[in-house]
Amino acid sequence: LVADLGGTKIAAARVDDTGRITHRLRAPTPPAGGTAVVEAIARLLGQLPAKDACAVGVDVPGLAHPSGVVWAPNIPGWEQMPLARMLAERMQLRVVVESDRNAFVTGEAWKGAAKGCRDVVFLMIGTGIGAGIVSGGRLIRGHGELSGCTGWMAVCDRYRGGYESVGCLEFHAAGPGIARAAGRLFSEPVTAREVVKLARAGDARAQRVLAGAGHYLGLALANLVDILNPEIIVIGGGVAAAGNLLFDPARRTMLQWAQPLAVKQVRIAPSRLGERAGVLGAARLCFDQFQDSP
């Protein structure tokens, strides 16, 4: 039984060990935060058939410590939320709590665009930017479970105000950054979704904004290729819906800047799973840990 927790919604599912989703539910994330969110997760999971379930898995938009304590800055009151303990008490099942980026890359490597690959980066581009990384078939977590904070990649050699709160790459290439750049050109507020719509309709200013974001993204992709030598980089999230309007300039920049041998070995692909990546990844992490144990 798995739940994919976001800042505005909770998706829950029952997943079997072949990757088949047999039941799906959805509910809003309580804006009050705190234990109300824990209760909402437990209530949603409790509506799923529990027979033969081996565990509960939850992916969260933040830092999941090995103890199951979560820091999620977009959820009020979740500075040190003991999520695993609280859900285990309510569900009477073993619990795996994981960061969403690690669940996403696990899901894509199991059943998505990276199926069968052992060296994978999943890059999520939405309101923020983060990455899940698999190297040699194993998740890369980092010393403090903080690997994959790609929104903080330095892709500009001049420090600007705003970098201190979201990081350089995220400032330029995430949804709010695209909206900010478009607002300067259009002299009025515009969302990233509207920028994509205008660019598809042929608006040269909108296309220029996405090309600029794609350039910064391409620098980040080049750095990921140089450091990790992945077989595939899967891109997901709301901004990825821009497709080749964003990907084409990103690929051009990546090819120009990346290590020549490594860049020939990598594929850039959109997510195949979309919103299913989180629940499938959380399920696979549960099976890996608990399926063969009593």
Residue, then its C-alpha position, 0 to 999 in steps of 0.5 A: l500500500v503506497a502513498d505519493l505525498g505532494g504539497t497539494k495532493i495525496a495519491a494512494a495505490r495498491v501495487d502488486d509485485t509485478g508493478r500492476i496498480t490494482h486500486r487508486l485513490r486521491a485526496p487533497t493534502p490538508p493545508a493545515g499541515g502537521t498531524a492532519v496530513v498524517e491522518a489524511i495519508a492513513r485514512l486514504l491508505g485505510q480505504l485500500p484492500a489490506k489483505d496480503a499487503c507486505a508494507v506501507g510505502v510513502d514518498v515525500p517532497g523533502l528529506a526522509h531520514p533513515s529513521g522515517v523522520v521527515w523534513a518537508p518544507n512545503i508542508p507546515g509543521w513537518e520540520q521533524m515529522p516521525l512519519a514512519r512511526m506514526l503510520a506504523e501505529r495506525m496501519q499495523l504494517r511495516v513502513v518505508v518512507e522515502s524522498d520523492r526523487n528516489a521513488f521517482v527514479t526507482g519507478e522509472a527504472w522499474k517500469g518506465a523510460a529507464k526500464g532495464c537501465r542501471d545508471v539513471v538520473f531522473l530529473m524532476i522540473g516543476t515548481g522546483i528541481g530535484a533529481g533521483i540518481v541510480s548508479g550501478g543499480r543502487l540509489i545514490r543517497g549522499h552523506g546526509e540523504l541530500s544527493g540530487c539537489t540539482g536545483w542548486m547547481a551553479v549554471c551561471d558565473r554571476y551570483r544573483g539575488g534569489y539564488e540563496s533561497v532556491g539555487c541557481l538552476e531552479f531560479h532559471a529553469a523551474g516553473p517560477g523562473i520561467a514565469r519570472a523571465a516571461g514577465r519581464l518580456f511581456s511586462e505583465p504576469v504570466t505563468a509557465r503553463e501560459v508561456v508553453k501555450l504561447a510558444r506552441a502557438g508561435d509566439a517568438r517571445a515565449q519561445r525565447v524564454l523557453a530557449g533560455a531556460g533550456h540553455y541553463l537546463g542543458l548546462a546542468l545536463a552536461n554536468l550530470v553527464d560528466i560526473l555520473n556518466p548515466e545511460i539515460i536521463v529521464i525528465g519529468g514534472g510539469v515543466a517537462a510538458a514543454g517537450n522539445l521547446l525546452f528539450d531541443p535547446a537543452r540538448r544542444t547546450m549539453l552536446q556542446w559542453a559535455q564530455p564527448l564520449a559520455v554525451k554520446q552514451v546518454r539518452i534524454a527521455p521524457s517520463r513514461l510514468g508521469e504521476r505513477a512514478g512515485v507510487l510505483g517507486a515507493a512500492r518497489l522500494c517496499f518489495d526490495q526491503f520486505q517481500d522476502s522477510p516474514 
